[in-house]
Amino acid sequence: MNWWALTSLPTVSGATIYDPRESYKLMKLVKAVIRPHRLDSVHEALVDIGVTDLTASEVKSFGRQLGHAEIHRGAAYRVAFMPMVQVEVVVADSMVERVLDSILEVVGTDRPGDGKVFVCDVLSAHTRETDEAAL
C-alpha cells in the first residue's frame, strides 16, 4: 500500500507513526523581492541569525511605485519596471518568523516599492553532488 493511500495512521504505544505527508511542513522557502541597495544589509541580518545559505537574483518588478522617469540623450521616457533583487532562503519552519522579522526590519522604509516577502512550503529538494534528496 502506498503512503498516500493511508486514511488513518497506526499508532504504537499511543504515539503516531511518522507521516511522510507532513514532512514538507518542516522546511519553508522565503522569497524576498527587495531594493538592490538593501542586499548587503539583508545578507548581514540573515547571517546574524544563523542563515548560512541564500540565493540572490536580479529581477524586474512592477508595482505601486509605478516606475520612474529617466532621461536618455535629452529625451524623457518612463520606465515601468524597477530593478529589484530577489533573495531566496530555505529554512526550518521554526526559523521563519526570525527570518521574516530580520528581512522586514532591514528593508522597510514605509514607502511603495520596498518589496514583498513570500513564504512557501518546500515539497522536496535534491542535491546534485550526491544525487539524493536533501530533505
DSSP file (Angstrom, degrees, kcal/mol; ACC not computed):
  #  RESIDUE AA STRUCTURE BP1 BP2  ACC     N-H-->O    O-->H-N    N-H-->O    O-->H-N    TCO  KAPPA ALPHA  PHI   PSI    X-CA   Y-CA   Z-CA
    1    1 A M              0   0    0      0, 0.0     2,-0.1     0, 0.0     5,-0.0   0.000 360.0 360.0 360.0 137.1    0.0    0.0    0.0
    2    2 A N    >   -     0   0    0      1,-0.1     3,-1.3     2,-0.0     4,-0.4  -0.475 360.0-121.3 -77.7 150.4    1.3    3.5   -0.8
    3    3 A W  G >  S+     0   0    0      1,-0.3     3,-0.9     2,-0.2    18,-0.1   0.806 111.9  56.4 -63.1 -29.6    1.8    6.0    1.9
    4    4 A W  G 3  S+     0   0    0      1,-0.2    -1,-0.3    16,-0.1    -2,-0.0   0.641  98.8  62.2 -79.0 -11.0   -0.6    8.5    0.3
    5    5 A A  G <  S+     0   0    0     -3,-1.3    -1,-0.2     2,-0.0     2,-0.2   0.551  77.4 110.1 -88.0  -7.4   -3.4    5.8    0.3
    6    6 A L    <   -     0   0    0     -3,-0.9     3,-0.1    -4,-0.4    -3,-0.0  -0.482  44.9-173.8 -69.9 133.7   -3.4    5.6    4.0
    7    7 A T  S    S+     0   0    0      1,-0.4     2,-0.4    -2,-0.2    -1,-0.2   0.774  74.1  17.5 -97.4 -32.1   -6.6    7.1    5.5
    8    8 A S  S    S-     0   0    0      0, 0.0    -1,-0.4     0, 0.0     0, 0.0  -0.998  79.0-125.7-138.9 144.3   -5.6    6.8    9.2
    9    9 A L        -     0   0    0     -2,-0.4    10,-0.1    -3,-0.1     2,-0.0  -0.699  24.8-122.3 -91.7 137.1   -2.1    6.3   10.6
   10   10 A P        -     0   0    0      0, 0.0     7,-1.6     0, 0.0     2,-0.3  -0.336  25.4-139.3 -70.9 158.4   -1.5    3.4   13.0
   11   11 A T  E     -A   16   0A   0      5,-0.2     2,-0.5    -2,-0.0     5,-0.2  -0.892   7.7-154.0-120.2 151.9   -0.1    4.2   16.5
   12   12 A V  E >  S-A   15   0A   0      3,-2.5     3,-2.1    -2,-0.3     0, 0.0  -0.986  83.2 -17.6-124.4 119.2    2.5    2.5   18.6
   13   13 A S  T 3  S-     0   0    0     -2,-0.5    -1,-0.1     1,-0.3     3,-0.1   0.858 127.7 -54.9  53.3  38.5    2.1    2.9   22.4
   14   14 A G  T 3  S+     0   0    0      1,-0.2     2,-0.4     0, 0.0    -1,-0.3   0.357 114.8 115.1  82.5  -7.7   -0.2    5.9   21.8
   15   15 A A  E <   -A   12   0A   0     -3,-2.1    -3,-2.5     1,-0.0    -1,-0.2  -0.804  68.6-119.5 -98.6 137.7    2.3    7.8   19.6
   16   16 A T  E     -A   11   0A   0     -2,-0.4    -5,-0.2    -5,-0.2     3,-0.1  -0.534  29.3-116.0 -74.6 137.2    1.5    8.4   16.0
   17   17 A I        -     0   0    0     -7,-1.6    -1,-0.1    -2,-0.2    -8,-0.0  -0.413  47.7 -79.0 -69.1 148.7    3.9    6.9   13.5
   18   18 A Y        -     0   0    0      1,-0.1    -1,-0.1    -2,-0.1     3,-0.1  -0.222  45.1-147.0 -50.5 129.3    5.9    9.4   11.3
   19   19 A D    >   -     0   0    0      1,-0.1     3,-1.9    -3,-0.1     4,-0.4  -0.902   9.1-161.4-106.1 109.3    3.7   10.6    8.5
   20   20 A P  G >  S+     0   0    0      0, 0.0     3,-0.8     0, 0.0     4,-0.4   0.734  89.3  69.2 -63.3 -20.5    5.6   11.4    5.3
   21   21 A R  G 3  S+     0   0    0      1,-0.2     3,-0.2     2,-0.1     4,-0.1   0.735 101.7  46.5 -67.4 -20.1    2.7   13.5    4.1
   22   22 A E  G X  S+     0   0    0     -3,-1.9     3,-1.5     1,-0.2    -1,-0.2   0.519  86.1  90.2 -97.3  -7.5    3.6   16.0    6.8
   23   23 A S  G X  S+     0   0    0     -3,-0.8     3,-1.8    -4,-0.4     4,-0.3   0.804  76.4  65.2 -64.5 -29.5    7.4   16.2    6.2
   24   24 A Y  G >  S+     0   0    0     -4,-0.4     3,-0.9     1,-0.3    98,-0.8   0.743  89.3  68.7 -64.8 -20.9    7.1   19.1    3.7
   25   25 A K  G <  S+     0   0    0     -3,-1.5    -1,-0.3     1,-0.2    -2,-0.2   0.572  83.7  73.9 -74.3  -6.8    5.9   21.3    6.5
   26   26 A L  G <  S+     0   0    0     -3,-1.8    67,-2.7    -4,-0.2     2,-0.4   0.774  97.5  44.8 -78.3 -25.8    9.3   21.1    8.1
   27   27 A M  E <   -B   92   0B   0     -3,-0.9    95,-1.7    95,-0.3     2,-0.3  -0.921  65.4-166.8-123.6 146.6   11.0   23.5    5.6
   28   28 A K  E     -BC  91 121B   0     63,-2.9    63,-2.4    -2,-0.4     2,-0.6  -0.960  17.3-136.7-130.3 147.8    9.9   26.8    4.1
   29   29 A L  E     -BC  90 120B   0     91,-3.2    91,-2.6    -2,-0.3     2,-0.6  -0.929  18.6-162.0-102.0 120.6   11.1   28.8    1.2
   30   30 A V  E     -BC  89 119B   0     59,-3.3    59,-2.2    -2,-0.6     2,-0.5  -0.925   6.9-171.8-105.4 119.2   11.2   32.6    2.0
   31   31 A K  E     -BC  88 118B   0     87,-2.7    87,-3.6    -2,-0.6     2,-0.5  -0.951   1.9-174.5-112.6 125.4   11.4   34.8   -1.1
   32   32 A A  E     -BC  87 117B   0     55,-2.8    55,-3.1    -2,-0.5     2,-0.7  -0.982  13.2-159.5-122.1 124.3   12.0   38.5   -0.6
   33   33 A V  E     +BC  86 116B   0     83,-3.1    83,-1.1    -2,-0.5    53,-0.2  -0.910  33.7 163.3-100.8 112.7   11.9   40.9   -3.5
   34   34 A I  E     -BC  85 115B   0     51,-3.1    51,-2.7    -2,-0.7    81,-0.2  -0.741  44.9 -81.1-129.4 169.2   13.9   44.0   -2.3
   35   35 A R    >   -     0   0    0     79,-0.5     3,-1.8    -2,-0.2     4,-0.3  -0.500  44.7-121.0 -69.3 142.4   15.6   47.1   -3.5
   36   36 A P  G >  S+     0   0    0      0, 0.0     3,-1.5     0, 0.0     4,-0.3   0.830 108.9  58.7 -58.7 -36.0   19.1   46.3   -4.8
   37   37 A H  G 3  S+     0   0    0      1,-0.3     4,-0.3     2,-0.1     3,-0.2   0.585  99.7  60.2 -73.4  -6.8   21.0   48.5   -2.4
   38   38 A R  G <> S+     0   0    0     -3,-1.8     4,-2.5     1,-0.1    -1,-0.3   0.461  77.0  93.8 -94.2  -3.2   19.5   46.6    0.6
   39   39 A L  H <> S+     0   0    0     -3,-1.5     4,-2.7    -4,-0.3     5,-0.2   0.919  84.7  47.2 -59.6 -47.6   21.0   43.2   -0.4
   40   40 A D  H  > S+     0   0    0     -4,-0.3     4,-2.4     1,-0.2    -1,-0.2   0.887 112.7  50.2 -62.9 -38.4   24.1   43.5    1.7
   41   41 A S  H  > S+     0   0    0     -4,-0.3     4,-2.3     2,-0.2    -1,-0.2   0.903 111.9  47.3 -65.7 -41.4   22.1   44.6    4.7
   42   42 A V  H  X S+     0   0    0     -4,-2.5     4,-2.5     2,-0.2     5,-0.2   0.917 111.2  51.8 -65.9 -42.6   19.7   41.7    4.3
   43   43 A H  H  X S+     0   0    0     -4,-2.7     4,-2.3    -5,-0.2    -2,-0.2   0.936 111.5  46.6 -58.6 -47.8   22.6   39.3    3.9
   44   44 A E  H  X S+     0   0    0     -4,-2.4     4,-2.1     1,-0.2    -1,-0.2   0.906 111.9  50.8 -62.0 -42.6   24.3   40.5    7.1
   45   45 A A  H  X S+     0   0    0     -4,-2.3     4,-1.0     1,-0.2    -1,-0.2   0.894 112.0  47.1 -63.7 -39.9   21.0   40.3    9.0
   46   46 A L  H  <>S+     0   0    0     -4,-2.5     5,-2.6     1,-0.2     3,-0.4   0.885 110.8  50.9 -70.7 -38.1   20.4   36.8    7.9
   47   47 A V  H ><5S+     0   0    0     -4,-2.3     3,-1.3     1,-0.2    -2,-0.2   0.886 104.7  59.3 -63.7 -37.7   23.9   35.7    8.7
   48   48 A D  H 3<5S+     0   0    0     -4,-2.1    -1,-0.2     1,-0.3    -2,-0.2   0.805 107.2  45.7 -61.7 -30.1   23.5   37.2   12.2
   49   49 A I  T 3<5S-     0   0    0     -4,-1.0    -1,-0.3    -3,-0.4    -2,-0.2   0.415 128.5 -94.0 -96.4   2.9   20.5   34.9   12.9
   50   50 A G  T < 5S+     0   0    0     -3,-1.3     2,-0.5    -4,-0.4    -3,-0.2   0.544  72.5 145.7 104.5   7.7   22.3   31.8   11.6
   51   51 A V      < +     0   0    0     -5,-2.6    -1,-0.3     1,-0.2    -2,-0.1  -0.684  18.0 176.4 -78.5 125.3   21.2   31.5    8.0
   52   52 A T        +     0   0    0     -2,-0.5     2,-0.4     1,-0.2    -1,-0.2   0.722  57.6  48.1-103.7 -25.0   24.1   30.1    6.1
   53   53 A D        +     0   0    0     37,-0.2     2,-0.3     2,-0.0    37,-0.3  -0.956  58.0 152.7-123.9 135.5   22.8   29.7    2.5
   54   54 A L        -     0   0    0     -2,-0.4     2,-0.4    35,-0.1    35,-0.2  -0.984  28.6-141.0-152.5 159.4   20.9   32.1    0.3
   55   55 A T  E     -D   88   0B   0     33,-2.4    33,-3.1    -2,-0.3     2,-0.4  -0.979  14.2-166.7-122.5 134.6   20.3   32.8   -3.4
   56   56 A A  E     +D   87   0B   0     -2,-0.4     2,-0.4    31,-0.2    31,-0.2  -0.983   7.7 179.7-124.0 134.2   20.1   36.3   -4.8
   57   57 A S  E     -D   86   0B   0     29,-2.2    29,-3.3    -2,-0.4     2,-0.5  -0.978  30.1-120.1-131.9 143.5   18.9   37.1   -8.4
   58   58 A E  E     +D   85   0B   0     -2,-0.4     2,-0.3    27,-0.2    27,-0.2  -0.734  44.7 165.8 -81.6 127.7   18.4   40.3  -10.2
   59   59 A V  E     -D   84   0B   0     25,-2.5    25,-3.2    -2,-0.5     2,-0.4  -0.835  33.3-123.5-133.4 170.5   14.8   40.7  -11.2
   60   60 A K  E     -D   83   0B   0     -2,-0.3     2,-0.3    23,-0.2    21,-0.1  -0.950  28.2-166.4-118.5 143.1   12.5   43.5  -12.5
   61   61 A S  E     -D   82   0B   0     21,-2.7    21,-3.4    -2,-0.4     2,-0.4  -0.948  15.1-163.5-133.5 147.2    9.3   44.4  -10.7
   62   62 A F        +     0   0    0     -2,-0.3     2,-0.2    19,-0.2    19,-0.1  -0.995  36.7 121.0-129.4 125.9    6.2   46.5  -11.4
   63   63 A G  S >  S-     0   0    0     -2,-0.4     3,-1.7    17,-0.3     4,-0.0  -0.636  73.6 -36.5-154.4-148.9    4.0   47.6   -8.5
   64   64 A R  T 3  S+     0   0    0      1,-0.3    -2,-0.0    -2,-0.2     0, 0.0   0.685 119.1  71.0 -66.7 -18.8    2.5   50.6   -6.7
   65   65 A Q  T 3  S-     0   0    0     46,-0.1    -1,-0.3     1,-0.1    -3,-0.0   0.699  91.0-148.7 -71.9 -15.9    5.6   52.7   -7.3
   66   66 A L    <   -     0   0    0     -3,-1.7    -2,-0.1     2,-0.0    15,-0.1   0.739  41.1 -86.4  58.2  29.6    4.6   52.8  -11.0
   67   67 A G        -     0   0    0     13,-0.2     2,-0.3    -6,-0.1    13,-0.2  -0.265  51.7 -97.2  75.9-160.9    8.2   53.0  -12.3
   68   68 A H  E     -E   79   0C   0     11,-2.1    11,-3.4    13,-0.1     2,-0.4  -0.970  25.1-101.9-155.0 165.2   10.2   56.2  -12.7
   69   69 A A  E     -E   78   0C   0     -2,-0.3     2,-0.3     9,-0.2     9,-0.2  -0.757  34.3-174.7 -95.7 140.3   11.2   58.7  -15.4
   70   70 A E  E     -E   77   0C   0      7,-2.9     7,-2.8    -2,-0.4     2,-0.5  -0.943  18.4-138.0-129.9 153.8   14.6   58.6  -17.0
   71   71 A I  E     +E   76   0C   0     -2,-0.3     2,-0.4     5,-0.2     5,-0.2  -0.959  21.5 178.0-114.2 125.3   16.3   61.0  -19.4
   72   72 A H  E >  S-E   75   0C   0      3,-2.7     3,-1.7    -2,-0.5    -2,-0.0  -0.975  72.6 -17.8-130.4 117.6   18.3   59.4  -22.3
   73   73 A R  T 3  S-     0   0    0     -2,-0.4    -1,-0.1     1,-0.3     3,-0.1   0.869 128.6 -51.9  54.3  40.8   20.0   61.6  -24.9
   74   74 A G  T 3  S+     0   0    0      1,-0.2     2,-0.5     0, 0.0    -1,-0.3   0.362 116.4 110.3  84.1  -6.0   17.8   64.5  -23.9
   75   75 A A  E <   -E   72   0C   0     -3,-1.7    -3,-2.7     2,-0.0     2,-0.4  -0.893  59.8-141.1-107.5 130.2   14.5   62.6  -24.2
   76   76 A A  E     +E   71   0C   0     -2,-0.5     2,-0.3    -5,-0.2    -5,-0.2  -0.686  27.3 169.6 -86.5 137.8   12.5   61.8  -21.1
   77   77 A Y  E     -E   70   0C   0     -7,-2.8    -7,-2.9    -2,-0.4     2,-0.4  -0.980  32.5-112.2-145.5 159.4   10.8   58.4  -21.0
   78   78 A R  E     -E   69   0C   0     -2,-0.3     2,-0.6    -9,-0.2    -9,-0.2  -0.778  17.6-155.4 -97.7 130.6    9.0   56.3  -18.4
   79   79 A V  E     -E   68   0C   0    -11,-3.4   -11,-2.1    -2,-0.4    -2,-0.0  -0.924   9.4-175.1-104.0 114.2   10.5   53.1  -17.1
   80   80 A A        +     0   0    0     -2,-0.6     2,-0.5   -13,-0.2   -17,-0.3   0.884  64.7  64.7 -79.2 -39.7    7.7   50.9  -15.8
   81   81 A F  S    S-     0   0    0    -19,-0.1   -19,-0.2   -15,-0.1   -13,-0.1  -0.742  72.6-150.1 -94.0 130.3    9.8   48.0  -14.4
   82   82 A M  E     - D   0  61B   0    -21,-3.4   -21,-2.7    -2,-0.5     2,-0.3  -0.757  22.4-112.6 -96.2 139.9   12.1   48.7  -11.5
   83   83 A P  E     + D   0  60B   0      0, 0.0     2,-0.3     0, 0.0   -23,-0.2  -0.572  48.7 165.0 -70.7 131.3   15.3   46.8  -10.9
   84   84 A M  E     - D   0  59B   0    -25,-3.2   -25,-2.5    -2,-0.3     2,-0.4  -0.834  33.2-123.8-136.7 173.1   15.0   44.7   -7.8
   85   85 A V  E     -BD  34  58B   0    -51,-2.7   -51,-3.1    -2,-0.3     2,-0.6  -0.988  15.3-149.4-123.3 134.0   16.8   41.7   -6.2
   86   86 A Q  E     -BD  33  57B   0    -29,-3.3   -29,-2.2    -2,-0.4     2,-0.5  -0.918  11.7-164.5-105.0 120.3   15.1   38.5   -5.2
   87   87 A V  E     -BD  32  56B   0    -55,-3.1   -55,-2.8    -2,-0.6     2,-0.4  -0.899   4.2-167.0-104.8 128.7   16.6   36.8   -2.2
   88   88 A E  E     +BD  31  55B   0    -33,-3.1   -33,-2.4    -2,-0.5     2,-0.4  -0.967   9.3 174.1-120.9 131.8   15.6   33.1   -1.6
   89   89 A V  E     -B   30   0B   0    -59,-2.2   -59,-3.3    -2,-0.4     2,-0.6  -0.999  19.9-152.7-136.8 131.1   16.3   31.3    1.6
   90   90 A V  E     +B   29   0B   0     -2,-0.4     2,-0.3   -37,-0.3   -61,-0.2  -0.930  32.4 162.9-103.0 120.9   15.2   27.7    2.6
   91   91 A V  E     -B   28   0B   0    -63,-2.4   -63,-2.9    -2,-0.6     5,-0.1  -0.873  43.1 -86.5-134.0 164.0   14.9   27.5    6.4
   92   92 A A  E >>  -B   27   0B   0     -2,-0.3     3,-1.9   -65,-0.2     4,-0.6  -0.374  43.6-112.6 -65.7 150.4   13.3   25.3    9.0
   93   93 A D  G >4 S+     0   0    0    -67,-2.7     3,-0.9     1,-0.3     4,-0.4   0.822 116.6  60.9 -55.7 -33.1    9.7   26.1    9.9
   94   94 A S  G 34 S+     0   0    0    -68,-0.3    -1,-0.3     1,-0.2     4,-0.3   0.693 104.0  49.5 -70.0 -18.3   10.8   27.2   13.3
   95   95 A M  G <> S+     0   0    0     -3,-1.9     4,-2.4     1,-0.1    -1,-0.2   0.506  81.9  94.1 -97.5  -5.4   13.1   29.9   11.9
   96   96 A V  H <X S+     0   0    0     -3,-0.9     4,-2.9    -4,-0.6     5,-0.2   0.901  84.4  49.7 -58.2 -45.9   10.6   31.5    9.5
   97   97 A E  H  > S+     0   0    0     -4,-0.4     4,-2.6     1,-0.2    -1,-0.2   0.901 111.9  48.2 -62.0 -41.3    9.4   34.2   12.0
   98   98 A R  H  > S+     0   0    0     -4,-0.3     4,-2.3     2,-0.2    -1,-0.2   0.897 112.8  48.8 -66.2 -39.0   13.0   35.3   12.8
   99   99 A V  H  X S+     0   0    0     -4,-2.4     4,-2.5     2,-0.2     5,-0.2   0.935 112.8  47.7 -64.7 -46.6   13.9   35.4    9.1
  100  100 A L  H  X S+     0   0    0     -4,-2.9     4,-2.8    -5,-0.2     5,-0.3   0.931 112.5  48.7 -59.9 -46.8   10.8   37.5    8.3
  101  101 A D  H  X S+     0   0    0     -4,-2.6     4,-2.0    -5,-0.2    -1,-0.2   0.909 112.2  49.1 -60.3 -42.8   11.5   39.9   11.2
  102  102 A S  H  X S+     0   0    0     -4,-2.3     4,-1.5     2,-0.2    -1,-0.2   0.927 114.6  43.9 -64.0 -45.7   15.1   40.3   10.1
  103  103 A I  H  X S+     0   0    0     -4,-2.5     4,-2.5     1,-0.2     5,-0.3   0.948 115.2  47.2 -65.3 -48.8   14.3   41.0    6.5
  104  104 A L  H  X S+     0   0    0     -4,-2.8     4,-1.4     1,-0.2    -1,-0.2   0.837 109.9  53.9 -65.6 -32.4   11.4   43.3    7.2
  105  105 A E  H  < S+     0   0    0     -4,-2.0    -1,-0.2    -5,-0.3    -2,-0.2   0.884 114.5  41.0 -66.7 -38.1   13.4   45.3    9.8
  106  106 A V  H  < S+     0   0    0     -4,-1.5    -2,-0.2    -5,-0.2    -1,-0.2   0.887 121.0  37.7 -79.2 -40.4   16.2   45.9    7.3
  107  107 A V  H  < S+     0   0    0     -4,-2.5     2,-0.3    -5,-0.2    -2,-0.2   0.664  87.1 110.2 -90.6 -15.5   14.2   46.7    4.1
  108  108 A G     <  +     0   0    0     -4,-1.4    -4,-0.0    -5,-0.3     7,-0.0  -0.437  16.7 148.1 -73.2 125.1   11.3   48.7    5.5
  109  109 A T        -     0   0    0     -2,-0.3    -1,-0.2     2,-0.3    -2,-0.0   0.265  61.3-119.5-125.1   2.5   11.1   52.4    4.7
  110  110 A D  S    S+     0   0    0      1,-0.2    -2,-0.1     0, 0.0     3,-0.0   0.773  76.5 118.9  61.4  28.8    7.3   52.5    4.6
  111  111 A R  S >  S-     0   0    0      1,-0.0     3,-1.2     0, 0.0    -2,-0.3  -0.898  75.8 -93.9-118.8 152.0    7.4   53.7    1.0
  112  112 A P  T 3  S+     0   0    0      0, 0.0   -49,-0.0     0, 0.0    -1,-0.0  -0.381 110.0  40.6 -59.7 141.7    5.9   52.0   -2.1
  113  113 A G  T 3  S+     0   0    0      2,-0.1     3,-0.1   -51,-0.0   -52,-0.0   0.447  70.3 121.7  98.3   1.5    8.5   49.8   -3.8
  114  114 A D  S <  S-     0   0    0     -3,-1.2   -79,-0.5     1,-0.2     2,-0.2   0.787  73.2-125.6 -65.5 -25.2   10.1   48.4   -0.6
  115  115 A G  E     -C   34   0B   0    -81,-0.2     2,-0.3   -31,-0.0    -1,-0.2  -0.629  17.9 -86.8 114.6-172.0    9.2   45.0   -2.0
  116  116 A K  E     -C   33   0B   0    -83,-1.1   -83,-3.1    -2,-0.2     2,-0.4  -0.945  19.1-144.3-139.1 157.3    7.4   41.9   -0.8
  117  117 A V  E     -C   32   0B   0     -2,-0.3     2,-0.3   -85,-0.2   -85,-0.3  -0.995  16.6-169.0-126.8 129.9    8.2   38.7    1.1
  118  118 A F  E     -C   31   0B   0    -87,-3.6   -87,-2.7    -2,-0.4     2,-0.4  -0.900   7.7-158.3-117.7 146.0    6.6   35.4    0.3
  119  119 A V  E     +C   30   0B   0     -2,-0.3     2,-0.3   -89,-0.2   -89,-0.2  -0.993  18.4 174.1-125.7 125.4    6.7   32.2    2.4
  120  120 A C  E     -C   29   0B   0    -91,-2.6   -91,-3.2    -2,-0.4     2,-0.2  -0.917  33.6-107.1-128.8 152.9    6.1   28.8    0.6
  121  121 A D  E     -C   28   0B   0     -2,-0.3     2,-0.7   -93,-0.2   -93,-0.2  -0.538  28.3-134.3 -73.3 145.1    6.2   25.2    1.6
  122  122 A V        -     0   0    0    -95,-1.7   -95,-0.3   -98,-0.8   -96,-0.2  -0.917  20.5-176.3-102.3 115.7    9.1   23.1    0.3
  123  123 A L        -     0   0    0     -2,-0.7     2,-0.3     1,-0.3    -1,-0.2   0.864  65.2 -19.2 -82.1 -37.0    7.9   19.8   -1.1
  124  124 A S        -     0   0    0   -100,-0.1     2,-0.3     2,-0.0    -1,-0.3  -0.980  52.8-165.0-163.0 160.3   11.2   18.4   -2.0
  125  125 A A        -     0   0    0     -2,-0.3     9,-2.9    -3,-0.1    10,-0.8  -0.986   8.9-158.3-148.3 146.5   14.8   19.3   -2.7
  126  126 A H  E     -F  133   0D   0     -2,-0.3     2,-0.6     7,-0.3     7,-0.2  -0.984  13.2-137.7-131.7 139.2   17.7   17.4   -4.3
  127  127 A T  E  >> -F  132   0D   0      5,-2.7     4,-1.4    -2,-0.4     5,-1.0  -0.849   8.3-157.9 -95.2 123.5   21.4   17.8   -4.0
  128  128 A R  T  45S+     0   0    0     -2,-0.6    -1,-0.1     1,-0.2     5,-0.0   0.849  87.2  61.9 -70.5 -34.4   23.1   17.3   -7.4
  129  129 A E  T  45S+     0   0    0      1,-0.2    -1,-0.2     2,-0.1    -2,-0.0   0.918 122.1  20.5 -58.5 -45.6   26.5   16.5   -5.9
  130  130 A T  T  45S-     0   0    0      2,-0.2    -1,-0.2    -3,-0.1    -2,-0.2   0.494  98.0-132.8-103.6  -6.3   25.3   13.4   -4.2
  131  131 A D  T  <5 +     0   0    0     -4,-1.4     2,-0.3     1,-0.2    -3,-0.2   0.885  66.5 116.7  55.4  43.2   22.1   12.8   -6.3
  132  132 A E  E   <S-F  127   0D   0     -5,-1.0    -5,-2.7     0, 0.0    -1,-0.2  -0.905  76.2 -84.1-134.5 164.9   20.0   12.3   -3.2
  133  133 A A  E     -F  126   0D   0     -2,-0.3    -7,-0.3    -7,-0.2    -9,-0.0  -0.490  30.1-157.1 -69.2 134.3   17.1   14.1   -1.6
  134  134 A A              0   0    0     -9,-2.9    -8,-0.2    -2,-0.2    -1,-0.1   0.624 360.0 360.0 -89.8 -14.3   18.2   16.9    0.6
  135  135 A L              0   0    0    -10,-0.8    -1,-0.2   -12,-0.0    -9,-0.1   0.400 360.0 360.0-109.3 360.0   15.1   17.0    2.8
